[in-house]
Amino acid sequence: MEPDFWRQRWREGRIGFHRAEVLPSLVRYWPTLALPAGSTVFVPLCGKSRDMAWLAAQGHRVVGVELVGSALQAFFEAEGLSPESDTLATAGGSLVRHRAGPYTLFEGDLFDLDAAMLGDVAAIYDRAALIALPPDLRRRYVAHLDRIAPKASQLLVCLEYGEGEHEGPPFSVDAVEVVTLYGEARVHPLARQVLPKDDGPGGVSVLTEAVYRIAAPNIAD
Ligand SMILES: C[S@@+](CC[C@H](N)C(=O)[O-])C[C@H]1O[C@@H](n2cnc3c(N)ncnc32)[C@H](O)[C@@H]1O
């Protein structure tokens, strides 16, 4: 999707993907990653997700990246925090880094973020990030995550629905594609459940949430 697509959605308040509550599957399956408290979690395409506040409440430092600055502003406001901000030059342009409390949230394009800016990341939390990207970008997204967070395991939450029932985003990404993207040795399916239709895009007959633990690159367990 072009950046303008997302900017327009935020501007017009068409953010049906945003949940007022923490995702139940995060609370349920995060412990399977068995991370030490104090470790850093990366949340790509973070929006203003309340899940970041839950991760911070578990004792994690949280690093996010989001194209749309107003989303990050709204997150900090909800947390009662006033971030300090600076601009970092990147090969493709620049990213604005907002820091407050346990959060470092980058405003800009994920693909401009490099390993040095991100720092040492123990885990990635992907909810509505991979499935927000069209097919050609998903492979690039996974390769980029592996490059910038090479030691990170991951909790990945995907949605599935019938082919042709919705244009996307969110796109339907099934287990076969997850295995193709991450490699069989890294993918550990944790759960599947049918969601109420209101939890997803309209016009879909059955909406399924699938949760995976993804082992860090080169670490099959
Ligand atoms: C479907 S939303 C999910 C947001 C969040 N993960 C959640 O669960 O609420 C996808 C978000 O990714 C952002 N986004 C899309 N492409 C991006 C990119 N290349 N770099 C950074 N953010 C991006 C959009 O602005 C949007 O807020």
Ligand as a Chemical Component Dictionary entry (heavy atoms), coordinates in Angstrom:
data_LIG
# 
_chem_comp.id                   LIG 
_chem_comp.type                 NON-POLYMER 
_chem_comp.pdbx_formal_charge   0 
_chem_comp.three_letter_code    LIG 
# 
loop_
_chem_comp_atom.comp_id 
_chem_comp_atom.atom_id 
_chem_comp_atom.alt_atom_id 
_chem_comp_atom.type_symbol 
_chem_comp_atom.charge 
_chem_comp_atom.model_Cartn_x 
_chem_comp_atom.model_Cartn_y 
_chem_comp_atom.model_Cartn_z 
_chem_comp_atom.pdbx_ordinal 
LIG C1  C1  C 0  -3.585 -2.549 9.974  1  
LIG S1  S1  S 1  -2.745 -1.274 10.843 2  
LIG C2  C2  C 0  -2.240 -2.152 12.313 3  
LIG C3  C3  C 0  -1.788 -1.264 13.444 4  
LIG C4  C4  C 0  -1.446 -1.995 14.735 5  
LIG N1  N1  N 0  -0.497 -3.080 14.532 6  
LIG C5  C5  C 0  -2.684 -2.503 15.431 7  
LIG O1  O1  O 0  -2.742 -3.698 15.730 8  
LIG O2  O2  O -1 -3.576 -1.684 15.704 9  
LIG C6  C6  C 0  -1.249 -1.111 9.917  10 
LIG C7  C7  C 0  -0.489 0.132  10.302 11 
LIG O3  O3  O 0  0.767  0.125  9.627  12 
LIG C8  C8  C 0  1.079  1.436  9.219  13 
LIG N2  N2  N 0  2.006  1.258  8.085  14 
LIG C9  C9  C 0  1.728  0.801  6.852  15 
LIG N3  N3  N 0  2.832  0.686  6.107  16 
LIG C10 C10 C 0  3.867  1.079  6.886  17 
LIG C11 C11 C 0  5.277  1.187  6.680  18 
LIG N4  N4  N 0  5.846  0.872  5.504  19 
LIG N5  N5  N 0  6.050  1.619  7.706  20 
LIG C12 C12 C 0  5.475  1.943  8.900  21 
LIG N6  N6  N 0  4.151  1.863  9.151  22 
LIG C13 C13 C 0  3.344  1.444  8.159  23 
LIG C14 C14 C 0  -0.257 2.070  8.892  24 
LIG O4  O4  O 0  -0.240 3.473  8.974  25 
LIG C15 C15 C 0  -1.165 1.433  9.947  26 
LIG O5  O5  O 0  -1.273 2.242  11.096 27 
# 
loop_
_chem_comp_bond.comp_id 
_chem_comp_bond.atom_id_1 
_chem_comp_bond.atom_id_2 
_chem_comp_bond.value_order 
_chem_comp_bond.pdbx_ordinal 
LIG C1  S1  SING 1  
LIG S1  C2  SING 2  
LIG S1  C6  SING 3  
LIG C2  C3  SING 4  
LIG C3  C4  SING 5  
LIG C4  N1  SING 6  
LIG C4  C5  SING 7  
LIG C5  O1  DOUB 8  
LIG C5  O2  SING 9  
LIG C6  C7  SING 10 
LIG C7  O3  SING 11 
LIG C7  C15 SING 12 
LIG O3  C8  SING 13 
LIG C8  N2  SING 14 
LIG C8  C14 SING 15 
LIG N2  C9  SING 16 
LIG N2  C13 SING 17 
LIG C9  N3  DOUB 18 
LIG N3  C10 SING 19 
LIG C10 C11 SING 20 
LIG C10 C13 DOUB 21 
LIG C11 N4  SING 22 
LIG C11 N5  DOUB 23 
LIG N5  C12 SING 24 
LIG C12 N6  DOUB 25 
LIG N6  C13 SING 26 
LIG C14 O4  SING 27 
LIG C14 C15 SING 28 
LIG C15 O5  SING 29 
# 
